[in-house]
Amino acid sequence: MSRATYFVRECPTCGRSLQVRVEYLGRLLVCEHCRGSFQALDPEQQAAPANRPGTNVLDRAEQLLAAFDSQSYRLP
């Protein structure tokens, strides 16, 4: 029986460490904790999260709030 090979990747939405199977490289995955989606990229070839805008939790929260504010909701 062969063992799966994993790499560790932080979820770009919630920041939790995830073990991702190498077979899933290039695929769109969903975090099991927050349901945020991300693409499984080679950890040695991807840029550091601090260098990409919108990857930390506070930036993501601001994006979600802006999306909510841009839609019109009526309270009963």
PDB file of N, CA, C and O in Angstrom:
ATOM      1  N   MET A   1       0.846  -1.173   0.000  1.00  0.00           N
ATOM      2  CA  MET A   1       0.000   0.000   0.000  1.00  0.00           C
ATOM      3  C   MET A   1       0.898   1.245   0.000  1.00  0.00           C
ATOM      4  O   MET A   1       1.778   1.372   0.851  1.00  0.00           O
ATOM      5  N   SER A   2       0.683   2.144  -0.933  1.00  0.00           N
ATOM      6  CA  SER A   2       1.518   3.346  -1.021  1.00  0.00           C
ATOM      7  C   SER A   2       0.968   4.456  -0.135  1.00  0.00           C
ATOM      8  O   SER A   2      -0.233   4.527   0.128  1.00  0.00           O
ATOM      9  N   ARG A   3       1.852   5.300   0.309  1.00  0.00           N
ATOM     10  CA  ARG A   3       1.461   6.437   1.154  1.00  0.00           C
ATOM     11  C   ARG A   3       1.343   7.679   0.297  1.00  0.00           C
ATOM     12  O   ARG A   3       2.098   7.854  -0.660  1.00  0.00           O
ATOM     13  N   ALA A   4       0.399   8.539   0.635  1.00  0.00           N
ATOM     14  CA  ALA A   4       0.236   9.806  -0.069  1.00  0.00           C
ATOM     15  C   ALA A   4       1.312  10.784   0.392  1.00  0.00           C
ATOM     16  O   ALA A   4       1.744  10.748   1.544  1.00  0.00           O
ATOM     17  N   THR A   5       1.737  11.653  -0.511  1.00  0.00           N
ATOM     18  CA  THR A   5       2.709  12.689  -0.182  1.00  0.00           C
ATOM     19  C   THR A   5       1.971  14.008  -0.063  1.00  0.00           C
ATOM     20  O   THR A   5       1.154  14.351  -0.917  1.00  0.00           O
ATOM     21  N   TYR A   6       2.261  14.747   0.997  1.00  0.00           N
ATOM     22  CA  TYR A   6       1.572  15.996   1.282  1.00  0.00           C
ATOM     23  C   TYR A   6       2.556  17.160   1.332  1.00  0.00           C
ATOM     24  O   TYR A   6       3.755  16.965   1.533  1.00  0.00           O
ATOM     25  N   PHE A   7       2.035  18.374   1.148  1.00  0.00           N
ATOM     26  CA  PHE A   7       2.781  19.579   1.470  1.00  0.00           C
ATOM     27  C   PHE A   7       1.862  20.452   2.315  1.00  0.00           C
ATOM     28  O   PHE A   7       0.638  20.332   2.245  1.00  0.00           O
ATOM     29  N   VAL A   8       2.451  21.316   3.101  1.00  0.00           N
ATOM     30  CA  VAL A   8       1.672  22.180   3.990  1.00  0.00           C
ATOM     31  C   VAL A   8       1.437  23.513   3.306  1.00  0.00           C
ATOM     32  O   VAL A   8       2.354  24.096   2.729  1.00  0.00           O
ATOM     33  N   ARG A   9       0.209  23.987   3.375  1.00  0.00           N
ATOM     34  CA  ARG A   9      -0.196  25.250   2.735  1.00  0.00           C
ATOM     35  C   ARG A   9      -1.125  25.965   3.691  1.00  0.00           C
ATOM     36  O   ARG A   9      -2.004  25.339   4.283  1.00  0.00           O
ATOM     37  N   GLU A  10      -0.947  27.268   3.852  1.00  0.00           N
ATOM     38  CA  GLU A  10      -1.874  28.048   4.664  1.00  0.00           C
ATOM     39  C   GLU A  10      -3.081  28.420   3.833  1.00  0.00           C
ATOM     40  O   GLU A  10      -2.947  28.764   2.658  1.00  0.00           O
ATOM     41  N   CYS A  11      -4.259  28.356   4.430  1.00  0.00           N
ATOM     42  CA  CYS A  11      -5.469  28.800   3.755  1.00  0.00           C
ATOM     43  C   CYS A  11      -5.379  30.316   3.592  1.00  0.00           C
ATOM     44  O   CYS A  11      -5.112  31.014   4.569  1.00  0.00           O
ATOM     45  N   PRO A  12      -5.593  30.843   2.390  1.00  0.00           N
ATOM     46  CA  PRO A  12      -5.502  32.290   2.189  1.00  0.00           C
ATOM     47  C   PRO A  12      -6.639  33.058   2.858  1.00  0.00           C
ATOM     48  O   PRO A  12      -6.550  34.278   2.999  1.00  0.00           O
ATOM     49  N   THR A  13      -7.693  32.379   3.267  1.00  0.00           N
ATOM     50  CA  THR A  13      -8.821  33.057   3.912  1.00  0.00           C
ATOM     51  C   THR A  13      -8.693  33.070   5.430  1.00  0.00           C
ATOM     52  O   THR A  13      -8.776  34.130   6.051  1.00  0.00           O
ATOM     53  N   CYS A  14      -8.488  31.885   6.038  1.00  0.00           N
ATOM     54  CA  CYS A  14      -8.464  31.820   7.503  1.00  0.00           C
ATOM     55  C   CYS A  14      -7.056  31.676   8.080  1.00  0.00           C
ATOM     56  O   CYS A  14      -6.867  31.879   9.279  1.00  0.00           O
ATOM     57  N   GLY A  15      -6.066  31.331   7.257  1.00  0.00           N
ATOM     58  CA  GLY A  15      -4.689  31.242   7.711  1.00  0.00           C
ATOM     59  C   GLY A  15      -4.301  29.930   8.369  1.00  0.00           C
ATOM     60  O   GLY A  15      -3.158  29.779   8.800  1.00  0.00           O
ATOM     61  N   ARG A  16      -5.216  28.981   8.458  1.00  0.00           N
ATOM     62  CA  ARG A  16      -4.873  27.705   9.077  1.00  0.00           C
ATOM     63  C   ARG A  16      -3.985  26.881   8.165  1.00  0.00           C
ATOM     64  O   ARG A  16      -4.083  26.961   6.940  1.00  0.00           O
ATOM     65  N   SER A  17      -3.120  26.091   8.773  1.00  0.00           N
ATOM     66  CA  SER A  17      -2.245  25.215   8.002  1.00  0.00           C
ATOM     67  C   SER A  17      -3.033  24.001   7.529  1.00  0.00           C
ATOM     68  O   SER A  17      -3.762  23.380   8.302  1.00  0.00           O
ATOM     69  N   LEU A  18      -2.879  23.674   6.257  1.00  0.00           N
ATOM     70  CA  LEU A  18      -3.578  22.545   5.662  1.00  0.00           C
ATOM     71  C   LEU A  18      -2.571  21.595   5.049  1.00  0.00           C
ATOM     72  O   LEU A  18      -1.567  22.035   4.488  1.00  0.00           O
ATOM     73  N   GLN A  19      -2.821  20.310   5.146  1.00  0.00           N
ATOM     74  CA  GLN A  19      -2.011  19.323   4.456  1.00  0.00           C
ATOM     75  C   GLN A  19      -2.698  19.030   3.130  1.00  0.00           C
ATOM     76  O   GLN A  19      -3.842  18.578   3.100  1.00  0.00           O
ATOM     77  N   VAL A  20      -1.994  19.288   2.037  1.00  0.00           N
ATOM     78  CA  VAL A  20      -2.548  19.123   0.694  1.00  0.00           C
ATOM     79  C   VAL A  20      -1.785  18.015  -0.019  1.00  0.00           C
ATOM     80  O   VAL A  20      -0.554  18.016  -0.046  1.00  0.00           O
ATOM     81  N   ARG A  21      -2.513  17.084  -0.588  1.00  0.00           N
ATOM     82  CA  ARG A  21      -1.858  16.008  -1.342  1.00  0.00           C
ATOM     83  C   ARG A  21      -1.186  16.570  -2.591  1.00  0.00           C
ATOM     84  O   ARG A  21      -1.724  17.460  -3.249  1.00  0.00           O
ATOM     85  N   VAL A  22      -0.025  16.050  -2.906  1.00  0.00           N
ATOM     86  CA  VAL A  22       0.721  16.498  -4.075  1.00  0.00           C
ATOM     87  C   VAL A  22      -0.096  16.268  -5.350  1.00  0.00           C
ATOM     88  O   VAL A  22       0.030  17.036  -6.304  1.00  0.00           O
ATOM     89  N   GLU A  23      -0.926  15.230  -5.381  1.00  0.00           N
ATOM     90  CA  GLU A  23      -1.761  14.950  -6.557  1.00  0.00           C
ATOM     91  C   GLU A  23      -2.726  16.087  -6.875  1.00  0.00           C
ATOM     92  O   GLU A  23      -3.210  16.190  -8.002  1.00  0.00           O
ATOM     93  N   TYR A  24      -3.012  16.942  -5.890  1.00  0.00           N
ATOM     94  CA  TYR A  24      -3.978  18.024  -6.066  1.00  0.00           C
ATOM     95  C   TYR A  24      -3.360  19.319  -6.580  1.00  0.00           C
ATOM     96  O   TYR A  24      -4.067  20.316  -6.729  1.00  0.00           O
ATOM     97  N   LEU A  25      -2.055  19.326  -6.856  1.00  0.00           N
ATOM     98  CA  LEU A  25      -1.406  20.533  -7.380  1.00  0.00           C
ATOM     99  C   LEU A  25      -2.124  21.030  -8.632  1.00  0.00           C
ATOM    100  O   LEU A  25      -2.427  20.255  -9.539  1.00  0.00           O
ATOM    101  N   GLY A  26      -2.388  22.325  -8.662  1.00  0.00           N
ATOM    102  CA  GLY A  26      -3.059  22.940  -9.805  1.00  0.00           C
ATOM    103  C   GLY A  26      -4.571  22.920  -9.724  1.00  0.00           C
ATOM    104  O   GLY A  26      -5.236  23.565 -10.534  1.00  0.00           O
ATOM    105  N   ARG A  27      -5.130  22.201  -8.773  1.00  0.00           N
ATOM    106  CA  ARG A  27      -6.583  22.114  -8.640  1.00  0.00           C
ATOM    107  C   ARG A  27      -7.117  23.179  -7.694  1.00  0.00           C
ATOM    108  O   ARG A  27      -6.394  23.699  -6.845  1.00  0.00           O
ATOM    109  N   LEU A  28      -8.400  23.492  -7.857  1.00  0.00           N
ATOM    110  CA  LEU A  28      -9.088  24.400  -6.945  1.00  0.00           C
ATOM    111  C   LEU A  28      -9.580  23.584  -5.759  1.00  0.00           C
ATOM    112  O   LEU A  28     -10.311  22.609  -5.933  1.00  0.00           O
ATOM    113  N   LEU A  29      -9.184  23.977  -4.559  1.00  0.00           N
ATOM    114  CA  LEU A  29      -9.546  23.251  -3.346  1.00  0.00           C
ATOM    115  C   LEU A  29     -10.363  24.141  -2.422  1.00  0.00           C
ATOM    116  O   LEU A  29     -10.421  25.357  -2.608  1.00  0.00           O
ATOM    117  N   VAL A  30     -10.996  23.527  -1.424  1.00  0.00           N
ATOM    118  CA  VAL A  30     -11.793  24.242  -0.436  1.00  0.00           C
ATOM    119  C   VAL A  30     -11.250  23.913   0.948  1.00  0.00           C
ATOM    120  O   VAL A  30     -11.037  22.744   1.272  1.00  0.00           O
ATOM    121  N   CYS A  31     -11.028  24.931   1.759  1.00  0.00           N
ATOM    122  CA  CYS A  31     -10.551  24.758   3.137  1.00  0.00           C
ATOM    123  C   CYS A  31     -11.624  24.042   3.952  1.00  0.00           C
ATOM    124  O   CYS A  31     -12.796  24.417   3.917  1.00  0.00           O
ATOM    125  N   GLU A  32     -11.217  23.017   4.679  1.00  0.00           N
ATOM    126  CA  GLU A  32     -12.171  22.265   5.484  1.00  0.00           C
ATOM    127  C   GLU A  32     -12.624  23.028   6.732  1.00  0.00           C
ATOM    128  O   GLU A  32     -13.585  22.624   7.387  1.00  0.00           O
ATOM    129  N   HIS A  33     -11.947  24.114   7.064  1.00  0.00           N
ATOM    130  CA  HIS A  33     -12.283  24.880   8.261  1.00  0.00           C
ATOM    131  C   HIS A  33     -13.230  26.043   7.963  1.00  0.00           C
ATOM    132  O   HIS A  33     -14.234  26.221   8.653  1.00  0.00           O
ATOM    133  N   CYS A  34     -12.910  26.838   6.931  1.00  0.00           N
ATOM    134  CA  CYS A  34     -13.688  28.057   6.660  1.00  0.00           C
ATOM    135  C   CYS A  34     -14.445  28.009   5.338  1.00  0.00           C
ATOM    136  O   CYS A  34     -15.213  28.920   5.027  1.00  0.00           O
ATOM    137  N   ARG A  35     -14.234  26.958   4.563  1.00  0.00           N
ATOM    138  CA  ARG A  35     -14.865  26.780   3.250  1.00  0.00           C
ATOM    139  C   ARG A  35     -14.350  27.772   2.202  1.00  0.00           C
ATOM    140  O   ARG A  35     -14.964  27.921   1.145  1.00  0.00           O
ATOM    141  N   GLY A  36     -13.241  28.445   2.478  1.00  0.00           N
ATOM    142  CA  GLY A  36     -12.623  29.338   1.501  1.00  0.00           C
ATOM    143  C   GLY A  36     -11.955  28.518   0.400  1.00  0.00           C
ATOM    144  O   GLY A  36     -11.412  27.446   0.665  1.00  0.00           O
ATOM    145  N   SER A  37     -11.995  29.019  -0.826  1.00  0.00           N
ATOM    146  CA  SER A  37     -11.394  28.277  -1.931  1.00  0.00           C
ATOM    147  C   SER A  37     -10.025  28.860  -2.290  1.00  0.00           C
ATOM    148  O   SER A  37      -9.778  30.053  -2.115  1.00  0.00           O
ATOM    149  N   PHE A  38      -9.155  28.004  -2.788  1.00  0.00           N
ATOM    150  CA  PHE A  38      -7.817  28.408  -3.206  1.00  0.00           C
ATOM    151  C   PHE A  38      -7.287  27.376  -4.177  1.00  0.00           C
ATOM    152  O   PHE A  38      -7.788  26.253  -4.244  1.00  0.00           O
ATOM    153  N   GLN A  39      -6.270  27.763  -4.930  1.00  0.00           N
ATOM    154  CA  GLN A  39      -5.641  26.835  -5.858  1.00  0.00           C
ATOM    155  C   GLN A  39      -4.414  26.234  -5.192  1.00  0.00           C
ATOM    156  O   GLN A  39      -3.616  26.948  -4.584  1.00  0.00           O
ATOM    157  N   ALA A  40      -4.266  24.926  -5.307  1.00  0.00           N
ATOM    158  CA  ALA A  40      -3.101  24.239  -4.743  1.00  0.00           C
ATOM    159  C   ALA A  40      -1.909  24.481  -5.658  1.00  0.00           C
ATOM    160  O   ALA A  40      -1.839  23.946  -6.764  1.00  0.00           O
ATOM    161  N   LEU A  41      -0.977  25.294  -5.180  1.00  0.00           N
ATOM    162  CA  LEU A  41       0.215  25.639  -5.961  1.00  0.00           C
ATOM    163  C   LEU A  41       1.449  25.079  -5.292  1.00  0.00           C
ATOM    164  O   LEU A  41       1.461  24.857  -4.081  1.00  0.00           O
ATOM    165  N   ASP A  42       2.485  24.850  -6.076  1.00  0.00           N
ATOM    166  CA  ASP A  42       3.756  24.369  -5.564  1.00  0.00           C
ATOM    167  C   ASP A  42       4.287  25.378  -4.551  1.00  0.00           C
ATOM    168  O   ASP A  42       4.522  26.534  -4.901  1.00  0.00           O
ATOM    169  N   PRO A  43       4.480  24.961  -3.306  1.00  0.00           N
ATOM    170  CA  PRO A  43       4.910  25.914  -2.273  1.00  0.00           C
ATOM    171  C   PRO A  43       6.255  26.568  -2.559  1.00  0.00           C
ATOM    172  O   PRO A  43       6.518  27.661  -2.056  1.00  0.00           O
ATOM    173  N   GLU A  44       7.101  25.940  -3.342  1.00  0.00           N
ATOM    174  CA  GLU A  44       8.406  26.521  -3.649  1.00  0.00           C
ATOM    175  C   GLU A  44       8.318  27.564  -4.755  1.00  0.00           C
ATOM    176  O   GLU A  44       9.238  28.368  -4.907  1.00  0.00           O
ATOM    177  N   GLN A  45       7.242  27.575  -5.528  1.00  0.00           N
ATOM    178  CA  GLN A  45       7.122  28.505  -6.638  1.00  0.00           C
ATOM    179  C   GLN A  45       6.147  29.634  -6.392  1.00  0.00           C
ATOM    180  O   GLN A  45       6.084  30.563  -7.198  1.00  0.00           O
ATOM    181  N   GLN A  46       5.389  29.596  -5.323  1.00  0.00           N
ATOM    182  CA  GLN A  46       4.421  30.666  -5.091  1.00  0.00           C
ATOM    183  C   GLN A  46       5.033  31.799  -4.288  1.00  0.00           C
ATOM    184  O   GLN A  46       5.942  31.586  -3.486  1.00  0.00           O
ATOM    185  N   ALA A  47       4.533  32.993  -4.509  1.00  0.00           N
ATOM    186  CA  ALA A  47       5.034  34.176  -3.802  1.00  0.00           C
ATOM    187  C   ALA A  47       4.600  34.123  -2.346  1.00  0.00           C
ATOM    188  O   ALA A  47       3.622  33.461  -1.998  1.00  0.00           O
ATOM    189  N   ALA A  48       5.330  34.819  -1.515  1.00  0.00           N
ATOM    190  CA  ALA A  48       4.957  34.893  -0.106  1.00  0.00           C
ATOM    191  C   ALA A  48       3.626  35.605   0.028  1.00  0.00           C
ATOM    192  O   ALA A  48       3.392  36.584  -0.680  1.00  0.00           O
ATOM    193  N   PRO A  49       2.733  35.147   0.919  1.00  0.00           N
ATOM    194  CA  PRO A  49       1.425  35.775   1.062  1.00  0.00           C
ATOM    195  C   PRO A  49       1.482  37.264   1.365  1.00  0.00           C
ATOM    196  O   PRO A  49       0.580  37.998   0.962  1.00  0.00           O
ATOM    197  N   ALA A  50       2.508  37.733   2.060  1.00  0.00           N
ATOM    198  CA  ALA A  50       2.610  39.152   2.381  1.00  0.00           C
ATOM    199  C   ALA A  50       2.807  40.006   1.127  1.00  0.00           C
ATOM    200  O   ALA A  50       2.513  41.201   1.137  1.00  0.00           O
ATOM    201  N   ASN A  51       3.301  39.397   0.054  1.00  0.00           N
ATOM    202  CA  ASN A  51       3.544  40.138  -1.180  1.00  0.00           C
ATOM    203  C   ASN A  51       2.317  40.233  -2.076  1.00  0.00           C
ATOM    204  O   ASN A  51       2.342  40.943  -3.081  1.00  0.00           O
ATOM    205  N   ARG A  52       1.243  39.530  -1.727  1.00  0.00           N
ATOM    206  CA  ARG A  52       0.036  39.546  -2.540  1.00  0.00           C
ATOM    207  C   ARG A  52      -1.067  40.273  -1.787  1.00  0.00           C
ATOM    208  O   ARG A  52      -1.373  39.909  -0.652  1.00  0.00           O
ATOM    209  N   PRO A  53      -1.674  41.297  -2.393  1.00  0.00           N
ATOM    210  CA  PRO A  53      -2.750  42.006  -1.706  1.00  0.00           C
ATOM    211  C   PRO A  53      -3.976  41.120  -1.540  1.00  0.00           C
ATOM    212  O   PRO A  53      -4.264  40.266  -2.379  1.00  0.00           O
ATOM    213  N   GLY A  54      -4.691  41.339  -0.440  1.00  0.00           N
ATOM    214  CA  GLY A  54      -5.950  40.647  -0.224  1.00  0.00           C
ATOM    215  C   GLY A  54      -5.829  39.225   0.275  1.00  0.00           C
ATOM    216  O   GLY A  54      -6.787  38.459   0.168  1.00  0.00           O
ATOM    217  N   THR A  55      -4.670  38.840   0.823  1.00  0.00           N
ATOM    218  CA  THR A  55      -4.524  37.459   1.251  1.00  0.00           C
ATOM    219  C   THR A  55      -4.632  37.270   2.755  1.00  0.00           C
ATOM    220  O   THR A  55      -4.744  36.134   3.216  1.00  0.00           O
ATOM    221  N   ASN A  56      -4.602  38.343   3.536  1.00  0.00           N
ATOM    222  CA  ASN A  56      -4.730  38.111   4.967  1.00  0.00           C
ATOM    223  C   ASN A  56      -6.197  38.210   5.389  1.00  0.00           C
ATOM    224  O   ASN A  56      -7.044  38.664   4.620  1.00  0.00           O
ATOM    225  N   VAL A  57      -6.476  37.794   6.578  1.00  0.00           N
ATOM    226  CA  VAL A  57      -7.848  37.694   7.061  1.00  0.00           C
ATOM    227  C   VAL A  57      -8.544  39.056   7.091  1.00  0.00           C
ATOM    228  O   VAL A  57      -9.716  39.154   6.725  1.00  0.00           O
ATOM    229  N   LEU A  58      -7.845  40.100   7.517  1.00  0.00           N
ATOM    230  CA  LEU A  58      -8.471  41.421   7.586  1.00  0.00           C
ATOM    231  C   LEU A  58      -8.815  41.959   6.201  1.00  0.00           C
ATOM    232  O   LEU A  58      -9.869  42.568   6.018  1.00  0.00           O
ATOM    233  N   ASP A  59      -7.930  41.739   5.220  1.00  0.00           N
ATOM    234  CA  ASP A  59      -8.232  42.154   3.850  1.00  0.00           C
ATOM    235  C   ASP A  59      -9.450  41.415   3.316  1.00  0.00           C
ATOM    236  O   ASP A  59     -10.306  42.003   2.655  1.00  0.00           O
ATOM    237  N   ARG A  60      -9.520  40.120   3.610  1.00  0.00           N
ATOM    238  CA  ARG A  60     -10.665  39.318   3.148  1.00  0.00           C
ATOM    239  C   ARG A  60     -11.950  39.802   3.808  1.00  0.00           C
ATOM    240  O   ARG A  60     -12.987  39.871   3.147  1.00  0.00           O
ATOM    241  N   ALA A  61     -11.907  40.135   5.087  1.00  0.00           N
ATOM    242  CA  ALA A  61     -13.089  40.650   5.782  1.00  0.00           C
ATOM    243  C   ALA A  61     -13.548  41.969   5.167  1.00  0.00           C
ATOM    244  O   ALA A  61     -14.746  42.195   4.993  1.00  0.00           O
ATOM    245  N   GLU A  62     -12.594  42.838   4.838  1.00  0.00           N
ATOM    246  CA  GLU A  62     -12.937  44.104   4.187  1.00  0.00           C
ATOM    247  C   GLU A  62     -13.600  43.864   2.832  1.00  0.00           C
ATOM    248  O   GLU A  62     -14.556  44.556   2.479  1.00  0.00           O
ATOM    249  N   GLN A  63     -13.103  42.895   2.075  1.00  0.00           N
ATOM    250  CA  GLN A  63     -13.701  42.568   0.777  1.00  0.00           C
ATOM    251  C   GLN A  63     -15.138  42.088   0.939  1.00  0.00           C
ATOM    252  O   GLN A  63     -16.020  42.482   0.176  1.00  0.00           O
ATOM    253  N   LEU A  64     -15.370  41.234   1.939  1.00  0.00           N
ATOM    254  CA  LEU A  64     -16.718  40.717   2.167  1.00  0.00           C
ATOM    255  C   LEU A  64     -17.669  41.820   2.620  1.00  0.00           C
ATOM    256  O   LEU A  64     -18.819  41.863   2.184  1.00  0.00           O
ATOM    257  N   LEU A  65     -17.198  42.714   3.491  1.00  0.00           N
ATOM    258  CA  LEU A  65     -18.039  43.827   3.944  1.00  0.00           C
ATOM    259  C   LEU A  65     -18.367  44.773   2.791  1.00  0.00           C
ATOM    260  O   LEU A  65     -19.498  45.247   2.682  1.00  0.00           O
ATOM    261  N   ALA A  66     -17.398  45.047   1.940  1.00  0.00           N
ATOM    262  CA  ALA A  66     -17.638  45.913   0.787  1.00  0.00           C
ATOM    263  C   ALA A  66     -18.651  45.283  -0.160  1.00  0.00           C
ATOM    264  O   ALA A  66     -19.505  45.978  -0.710  1.00  0.00           O
ATOM    265  N   ALA A  67     -18.559  43.974  -0.350  1.00  0.00           N
ATOM    266  CA  ALA A  67     -19.520  43.287  -1.217  1.00  0.00           C
ATOM    267  C   ALA A  67     -20.923  43.354  -0.618  1.00  0.00           C
ATOM    268  O   ALA A  67     -21.900  43.527  -1.348  1.00  0.00           O
ATOM    269  N   PHE A  68     -21.030  43.218   0.695  1.00  0.00           N
ATOM    270  CA  PHE A  68     -22.318  43.288   1.370  1.00  0.00           C
ATOM    271  C   PHE A  68     -22.897  44.697   1.255  1.00  0.00           C
ATOM    272  O   PHE A  68     -24.086  44.861   0.982  1.00  0.00           O
ATOM    273  N   ASP A  69     -22.054  45.721   1.464  1.00  0.00           N
ATOM    274  CA  ASP A  69     -22.514  47.111   1.394  1.00  0.00           C
ATOM    275  C   ASP A  69     -22.952  47.497  -0.014  1.00  0.00           C
ATOM    276  O   ASP A  69     -23.828  48.345  -0.180  1.00  0.00           O
ATOM    277  N   SER A  70     -22.351  46.885  -1.021  1.00  0.00           N
ATOM    278  CA  SER A  70     -22.683  47.261  -2.396  1.00  0.00           C
ATOM    279  C   SER A  70     -24.014  46.680  -2.855  1.00  0.00           C
ATOM    280  O   SER A  70     -24.552  47.093  -3.883  1.00  0.00           O
ATOM    281  N   GLN A  71     -24.543  45.730  -2.106  1.00  0.00           N
ATOM    282  CA  GLN A  71     -25.846  45.146  -2.438  1.00  0.00           C
ATOM    283  C   GLN A  71     -26.899  45.791  -1.568  1.00  0.00           C
ATOM    284  O   GLN A  71     -26.628  46.157  -0.425  1.00  0.00           O
ATOM    285  N   SER A  72     -28.093  45.932  -2.099  1.00  0.00           N
ATOM    286  CA  SER A  72     -29.161  46.543  -1.291  1.00  0.00           C
ATOM    287  C   SER A  72     -29.949  45.446  -0.581  1.00  0.00           C
ATOM    288  O   SER A  72     -30.495  44.540  -1.211  1.00  0.00           O
ATOM    289  N   TYR A  73     -29.993  45.549   0.720  1.00  0.00           N
ATOM    290  CA  TYR A  73     -30.733  44.607   1.551  1.00  0.00           C
ATOM    291  C   TYR A  73     -31.829  45.374   2.270  1.00  0.00           C
ATOM    292  O   TYR A  73     -31.620  46.487   2.753  1.00  0.00           O
ATOM    293  N   ARG A  74     -32.995  44.758   2.329  1.00  0.00           N
ATOM    294  CA  ARG A  74     -34.108  45.374   3.029  1.00  0.00           C
ATOM    295  C   ARG A  74     -34.398  44.571   4.287  1.00  0.00           C
ATOM    296  O   ARG A  74     -34.552  43.350   4.239  1.00  0.00           O
ATOM    297  N   LEU A  75     -34.470  45.263   5.398  1.00  0.00           N
ATOM    298  CA  LEU A  75     -34.818  44.614   6.650  1.00  0.00           C
ATOM    299  C   LEU A  75     -36.330  44.615   6.800  1.00  0.00           C
ATOM    300  O   LEU A  75     -36.992  45.575   6.406  1.00  0.00           O
ATOM    301  N   PRO A  76     -36.883  43.547   7.366  1.00  0.00           N
ATOM    302  CA  PRO A  76     -38.348  43.486   7.546  1.00  0.00           C
ATOM    303  C   PRO A  76     -38.859  44.476   8.554  1.00  0.00           C
ATOM    304  O   PRO A  76     -40.063  44.536   8.804  1.00  0.00           O
TER     305      PRO A  76
END
